[in-house]
Amino acid sequence: MNPLFACSRCFKRYPFEEIFTSSNEDSSSNQFCGDCRNATTKLKCNYCRTEFTQTGKSSSSICIKCSENIKLYGKPSACSLCSIMAAFKTDKCQRCLSSMSKYGPPVKCEICQQTCAFNRNDLRIDGKLHCWLCKLSYKRALAKAKKNDEKHRDRAKKRPVDDSVKTSSTMKLSNQSSSNRSRDLTKTANLSDIPEKMSKTSSSSNSVVAPSHHSSDHVVAVTQLREQIATLQKKLAQKDNILLQKDKEITEWKGKHFTIETEMRNKMTEQKKLYETKIDILNKKIQTQQVQIAQLSKTTKRSTKESVKEREKDNSSGTDSPNAN
């Protein structure tokens, strides 16, 4: 037996698939059935995607919990598990953190194939694990299908009433006509055949429509899931394109960095070679200048010695001439 859950408004018990959770402005969560949920004015939070009833005069589409968290921690980021923009303090939203603490690590959802579902055997839908978003879409599909079923049932109930009105009008016409009873009888017979045909057509249409209504919830759920899969595939393709562009940019920057490094290394080697050649040239110049300086010093010494000797000779010749007289 599947467990039943009570509605917070009408206090009737419903299975889990027919119960919707919503939070009020006083941060209290409630569970509503489909009728009570449609009767209350509700909004969907832009961040945590939960439905909350708007009772005050505030027209903001953000629940109280998210507004308080925005005041404390700033704008949220995307949750690493369910990809909802409700991760304030860490990389995971509060819903995923609480369900991880209660039910263990996340499991892959059997609908969207994303690791954001939790192993709760009591809340499986058709024996399949659903994440929170897939569960909401499934419940909305069921609610739409039930609305359509109720509309078609009301139409089917109204049709026999219309048929009875038509038969009563034909009987009045037959009673009023006195002169041409045979014609009136034929007319009434023909008119009486019409509601029978209408009843047959209505019964046949009901028999044809009934299976479509029973299968409409599955069709709506499948179409919504296909739309979700298509949107997720588009998001994946966009992310893949972004990653490819980033990889291209990274490779381009790596190539530029490599070329710059090679150019700088070549410049460094050329500058080293030029420096070494300049040093060699300067050393050779110094050596030649030192040799020239040594030669000049030798020549100056010789010239000074020769000049000294000549002076001595001149002095000696000058002193010898008066003694000879």
QUIJOGI-V803772 format. One record per helix or strand. SS is the DSSP state (H for helix, E for strand). FROM is the first residue (numbers start at 0). TO is the last residue. If there is no record, write none. Layout:
ss: <SS;SS>
from: <FROM;FROM>
to: <TO;TO>
This chain:
ss: <E;E;H;E;E;H;E;E;H;E;E;H;E;E;H;E;E;H;H>
from: <3;12;15;19;28;33;41;50;63;76;84;93;106;116;120;124;127;131;180>
to: <5;14;17;23;31;38;43;52;72;77;86;102;106;116;122;124;127;175;323>
